[in-house]
Structures are given as C-alpha cells and as structure tokens.
Amino acid sequence: MPLTEYQAALARLLAVNRTTDSHFAGGAALHFEPNSLRYSNDLDYFHDSVERVATAFDADEQLMTREQYEVAIEIKQPGYIRARVNKGGGATRVEWAHDSAWRFLPPVYGAEIGYRLQTVDLAVNKVLALAGRDEARDFLDVLTINQRILELGGEM
C-alpha cells in the first residue's frame, strides 16, 4: 500500500503490543513499504487463537483510548473484531482476527510496525483470499506478488 500518514502513526502506536502470536498482516502488511503500489482501507492483526484476539483487542483499545483515539466497534464476535478508529480528522478500520497458528516462517520484527507475517506467508494468505472472495484488490495483490515477491505460475 504504502500506509497513509494516519495509518502509519496508528501502526507505530500499536507496534508495542505486537508479539509473535499477535502480528500485523493482510494487504497493509504486504504493501507497507513507501514505494508500494496500493493503499489499504484497513490495518489487520492476526492472532494464533480466539482468546488471543480478545486480549490483543483489549490491550490495543486501552492504548488507543489513552492516546485520545476514538474506537467505534463495528463487529465483535469470538475470534474477530472490527473497529473504526478516529483521531484528529483521520480514520481507518482496524481488524483483529484469529488465523491459523501454522505458517511457513515465524513472524518478523520491525521497529515501525512490530511483528508482522513474513512476506511468503503474506503472499500465501493473499492467494488463499483470492480463491475465497471476489475483490479487485486481491487480484492486484496477487499480480504484485507474482511480479515482485514470488513467481506463482509454472514455466511453459
């Protein structure tokens, strides 16, 4: 994506709560470099268990509230929470979701965003998302993955 200034500030704030079982993921993590081709509408955080979703959200909500962010919960169910987060005219959606604890590589740490899925695992997740839904952004992401990260097709 690159992140918007607002998303980058929020991701930096939430980085302090990221761990190997609560990590940055999704399209924003795939495209967070400044030279990326697409912006994302949200920040996604994946967790190794349903219980971890709840504890991570609680910690993040307390941190955001302390820093004067408004957190409006849109969906809250076991294993998935989506909220609209606002401050000073900026806004984005943030999602906390349960995802498989199985992955090819362990999450990696970066000072700007905390722990995030490795690029290969982000790519695999995006291909799986494309297979399960019909979103234009998934097609763009898979094209980017094929060109810049991991060639997906066999040679002819």
C-alpha positions in Angstrom: 0.0 0.0 0.0 2.0 2.4 1.4 0.3 3.3 4.6 -1.3 6.7 4.9 0.3 9.0 7.4 -2.6 8.3 9.8 -2.4 4.5 9.4 1.4 4.7 9.8 1.1 6.6 13.1 -1.6 4.2 14.4 0.5 1.1 13.3 3.6 2.6 15.2 1.4 3.1 18.3 0.0 -0.5 18.1 3.5 -1.9 17.4 4.3 -2.0 21.1 1.5 -4.6 21.6 2.6 -6.9 18.8 4.0 -10.3 19.5 4.7 -13.5 17.6 1.1 -14.5 18.3 -0.4 -11.1 17.6 1.1 -9.7 14.4 0.5 -7.2 11.6 -0.9 -9.0 8.4 -3.1 -8.6 5.4 -2.8 -6.2 2.5 -1.4 -3.3 4.6 1.4 -5.6 5.8 2.1 -6.8 2.2 2.2 -3.2 0.9 3.5 -1.1 3.8 6.7 0.0 2.1 6.6 3.6 0.8 7.2 2.5 -2.9 4.3 0.1 -2.9 1.6 0.4 -5.5 -1.6 0.3 -3.4 -3.2 1.8 -0.3 -5.2 -0.3 2.0 -8.5 0.6 3.7 -7.6 -1.1 7.0 -4.9 -2.5 9.3 -5.2 -6.2 10.0 -3.8 -8.0 13.0 -3.8 -11.8 13.1 -3.8 -14.0 16.2 -3.0 -17.6 16.9 -6.1 -18.2 19.0 -9.7 -16.9 19.5 -8.7 -16.0 23.1 -5.7 -14.0 21.9 -7.9 -11.9 19.6 -9.8 -10.7 22.7 -6.7 -10.0 24.8 -4.9 -8.2 22.0 -8.0 -6.1 21.2 -8.4 -5.1 24.9 -4.7 -4.0 25.1 -4.9 -2.1 21.8 -8.2 -0.4 22.8 -6.8 0.7 26.1 -3.7 2.1 24.4 -5.7 3.9 21.7 -8.1 5.3 24.2 -5.2 6.6 26.4 -3.8 8.3 23.3 -7.1 10.0 22.5 -8.2 7.8 19.6 -12.0 7.1 19.3 -12.6 3.4 18.9 -16.1 2.5 17.5 -16.7 -1.2 17.4 -18.5 -2.4 14.2 -18.4 -6.1 14.8 -17.4 -8.1 17.9 -17.6 -11.8 17.9 -15.3 -14.6 19.2 -12.2 -14.6 17.0 -13.0 -11.4 15.1 -13.3 -7.8 16.0 -13.6 -4.8 13.6 -13.5 -1.2 14.7 -13.4 2.2 13.1 -10.6 4.2 14.7 -10.6 8.0 14.5 -8.4 10.9 15.7 -8.0 14.4 14.6 -9.9 14.1 11.3 -8.1 10.8 10.4 -9.8 7.4 10.3 -9.2 3.9 9.3 -10.7 0.5 10.0 -8.7 -2.0 12.2 -9.4 -5.7 12.3 -8.3 -8.3 14.9 -8.8 -11.8 13.7 -8.0 -15.4 14.5 -5.8 -17.0 11.9 -4.0 -20.4 11.8 -1.0 -20.6 14.0 0.6 -22.7 11.3 2.8 -20.8 8.8 5.9 -21.3 6.7 8.1 -18.9 8.6 7.9 -17.2 12.0 6.7 -13.6 12.1 9.5 -10.9 11.8 10.0 -7.8 13.9 10.3 -4.3 12.5 10.6 -1.2 14.7 7.9 0.7 12.7 5.1 -1.9 12.9 6.2 -4.5 15.4 5.8 -8.2 14.5 4.4 -8.9 11.1 3.9 -12.0 8.9 6.9 -12.9 6.7 6.4 -11.9 3.1 6.0 -15.5 1.9 3.2 -16.1 4.4 1.5 -12.8 3.4 1.7 -14.0 -0.2 0.1 -17.4 0.6 -2.6 -15.8 2.6 -3.4 -13.4 -0.3 -3.6 -16.2 -2.8 -6.0 -18.1 -0.5 -8.1 -14.9 0.0 -8.3 -14.6 -3.8 -9.6 -18.1 -4.0 -12.3 -17.4 -1.5 -13.7 -14.0 -2.4 -14.2 -11.7 -5.4 -12.3 -8.5 -4.5 -10.4 -6.4 -7.1 -7.7 -5.6 -4.5 -6.9 -9.3 -4.2 -6.3 -9.6 -8.0 -3.9 -6.6 -7.8 -2.1 -8.0 -4.8 -1.6 -11.4 -6.5 -0.2 -9.7 -9.6 2.2 -7.7 -7.4 3.2 -10.9 -5.6 3.9 -12.6 -8.9 6.0 -9.7 -10.2 7.9 -8.7 -7.0 7.8 -11.4 -4.5 7.2 -15.0 -5.6 6.5 -16.2 -9.1 3.3 -18.1 -8.9 3.0 -19.7 -12.4 4.9 -22.6 -13.8 7.1 -22.1 -16.8 5.7 -23.1 -20.2 
